[in-house]
Amino acid sequence: MRATRVIIHLDRFRRNLQGVRQKIGPKPRICVPVKADAYGHGAAQIAATALDAGAAWLAVATVGEGAELREAGIGAPILLLSLPLPEELPEVVSLGLIPLVADRDFIREAAGAAKNAGKTLEVHLKIDTGMGRQGCSPGEAAEMAACIVREKHLTLGGTATHLAVADSSAPEDAAYTKKQLARFREGVEGIRRAGFDPGILHGANSGGVVFHEDSWFDMVRPGILLYGYSPGPGAPEVTPVMEFLTRVMFMKKVKQGEAVSYGRTWTAPRDTVLATLPVGYADGLFRGLSGKFPVTIKGARYPLVGRICMDQCMADLGPDPDIRRWEEVTIFGPGTVTAAEMAAALGTIPYEITCNINKRVPRMYLDSRGSVPR
Ligand SMILES: *Cc1c(COP(=O)(O)O)cnc(C)c1O
C-alpha cells in the first residue's frame, strides 16, 4: 500500500451514530448523507456500516452516487437531495431513488418517467423555509402536494426542509432556525388542511440534531456529526472517523540560507534536517497550507516549510531529530491536529477537507467488530 493513506475507523462511525440515537431517542429514523463519497470516507462502506448500526435511510446528491450504492447491493431507501436533469429520471426510477421535488414541471417529468417504466415513484416535497436553494414556498406546499397526489405513478412519501444556520448558537441564528421551522410546520399544515398526507417529515442536519429538538420530526439527516466533527459546543461526544497518514520518504540536511521548493518561499534560518513527505495538494493537502500547518511525528509537531507541491512536501525536523526514514507521519488524526484545525488554517470547514482527499489516496477500513464491509 502507498505510504500516503487514510484509515477509516468504522467503529468510531458506529459510536457517533449511537450517540445521535441516544440523543434523539428511539423514534426518529436516521438518514445518513453519504453524498460526495460519504464526505470522502467511502460511500459503500459507510452506507453498509450505517445501516448495520441502526440507520434506516441514506441520502446522495447525484444519480451516479445512488447507482454506486445500488451496485454495492444496498437496498435501503435513498433520498436524492439535489435535482437531477429530466433525462436522468429514467435511472432515478430504475434505481428507486427518492427525489426531493418542488415544482410542477419537475413533478410532471418525474411522473412521466415512472409511467414509462410502469412503476410508482416515491417523492418527497421540499419546502424552502429560508435556505434559498431549492424548494417551494410554504404557501405553495398544498398545491404541490396536490400535483403529486394527482399523478397515479407518484406517491408523496415525505415532506422536507433544510436549515441554513442550525449549527450556530448565536441568538439571531437560533431565532432564524425557529422561524424556518415555523414556516415548515405552516407548509405541512397547509398540506393536511387540503386533505393530503405529507408523509414523513424531516428537516434536521447535524446542527438541527444537536441544537433544535423541534427539527427532529420523523427523521433526521446528520452528516458531519456522524463523520466525527462537532457542529458546535454542546454536541454529543463524537470522534473523527478519518485519519490521514503518510511516512517520511527521504531525509536531508540543509544549510542555513538554502532555499526549499517552488518559488523559494522558504530558506533555512539555521542548519536543519528536512523530511520529504510523499503527499501534496493532489492528495488533498491544500497548497494554501504551505508554511501554515504542522505534521505530527512520534507525538511532536513539525512545520511544513516551503510550497506544498502536487505530490510532495517538506517538513522541518530541526537540527538533531530523533526520527528515522520511513517513520509514520500523521497529517490529521486522533490525539493531534484534526481536520477541523486544518480547515481553520484555510478559512474553511472540515467538510471541504475530507471531501478533497483524492481517489488516489487508498482507504483502509478498520472495524473493531472484525467485519470489514467491502
Ligand atoms: C448535506 C446535507 C445534510 C447533512 O448536513 P450536515 O451539516 O453534514 O449534517 C442534510 N440535509 C441536506 C439536504 C443536505 O444536503
The ligand as an SDF file (V2000), in Angstrom:
LIG
                    3D

 15 15  0  0  0  0  0  0  0  0999 V2000
  -25.5990   17.5500    3.2990 C   0  0  0  0  0  0  0  0  0  0  0  0
  -26.9640   17.6560    3.7970 C   0  0  0  0  0  0  0  0  0  0  0  0
  -27.2870   17.2680    5.1120 C   0  0  0  0  0  0  0  0  0  0  0  0
  -26.2270   16.9360    6.1410 C   0  0  0  0  0  0  0  0  0  0  0  0
  -25.6490   18.1220    6.6210 O   0  0  0  0  0  0  0  0  0  0  0  0
  -24.5750   18.1310    7.8350 P   0  0  0  0  0  0  0  0  0  0  0  0
  -24.2870   19.5540    8.0360 O   0  0  0  0  0  0  0  0  0  0  0  0
  -23.3870   17.3650    7.3300 O   0  0  0  0  0  0  0  0  0  0  0  0
  -25.2220   17.4640    8.9810 O   0  0  0  0  0  0  0  0  0  0  0  0
  -28.6220   17.2530    5.4720 C   0  0  0  0  0  0  0  0  0  0  0  0
  -29.5850   17.6120    4.5970 N   0  0  0  0  0  0  0  0  0  0  0  0
  -29.3220   18.0180    3.3480 C   0  0  0  0  0  0  0  0  0  0  0  0
  -30.4220   18.4260    2.4340 C   0  0  0  0  0  0  0  0  0  0  0  0
  -28.0040   18.0720    2.9070 C   0  0  0  0  0  0  0  0  0  0  0  0
  -27.7280   18.5000    1.6660 O   0  0  0  0  0  0  0  0  0  0  0  0
  1  2  1  0
  2  3  1  0
  2 14  2  0
  3  4  1  0
  3 10  2  0
  4  5  1  0
  5  6  1  0
  6  7  2  0
  6  8  1  0
  6  9  1  0
 10 11  1  0
 11 12  2  0
 12 13  1  0
 12 14  1  0
 14 15  1  0
M  END
$$$$
